[in-house]
């Protein structure tokens, strides 16, 4: 093997090892998202810098009361002014340029403003349920249908909304403290990998900032983690996604949740969860609705059926 080939093989091996070292947390829950490296210096340029790191910078500054504009992901003059004000108040010398020292100060400020109060565990033998209100950005632990404790959360962005519906916790895991924080509780959402987890970005709590999962402060999810066994119901409240095309048995989609909820509202889907799974119970409910309204009984929510349902 000549020197050129050996060098190429060496650098390929080094690159492979580097990627394996850097990416495990990003690949652990691929559809949950949120992973990127804050590597580059952010500053005012022409054309302006854009990207998720700029958007997350704006989010941190907004949480701390320095930034009041939209989360555009564009490093513009409004963003620069917020950075300058933050740096001046915290004794940072690199005015207007976001370096590692500025990121660190933003993290420390976010963490120091967090006040946590430990709560006792729910009484044993009670009926437990989790309710997430995506409008209020609030997760509630319910004991016998009464609020026991409440916690702020981050939910999915507009482009990657959190799954509204009725789910269950299907797996639990300890995490390393990276992008998924220190705990993970997976949900049985049929069209993706969603869960309730901690975060290493505490400044994102209270915002629509994730790729669909529900983020909590690490200390909060560590508190509730031992309370909630696998099988605990998780009810996510929020706006439904309206169906615009026929839905067939076997489908799994947010629009199926909307169909199930409307059928329940009309009194035809009474014994199944709104879980986005177009199974036998949903098919039977559609057939019953079609029969009652003089439609062709197929079990498929075609355009005529959707229109009769009010979509």
Secondary structure, DSSP 8 states (H G I E B T S, - for coil): --HHHHHHHHHHHHHHHHHHHHHHHHHHTTTT-------S-B---SS--BSHHHHHHHHHHHHTTS--S---SB--HHHHHHHHHHHHHTT-SSTT-B-HHHHHHHHHHHHHT----------TT--EEEEEETTTTEEEEEETTEEEEEEE-BEE-GGG----EEEEEEEEEEEEEETTEEEEEEE--TTS--EEE--S-GGGTTSEEESSSEE--HHHHHHHHTT--TT-EEEEES------S-B-TT-BSHHHHHHHHHHHHTTS--SS---SB--HHHHHHHHHHHHHTT----SSB-HHHHHHTT-
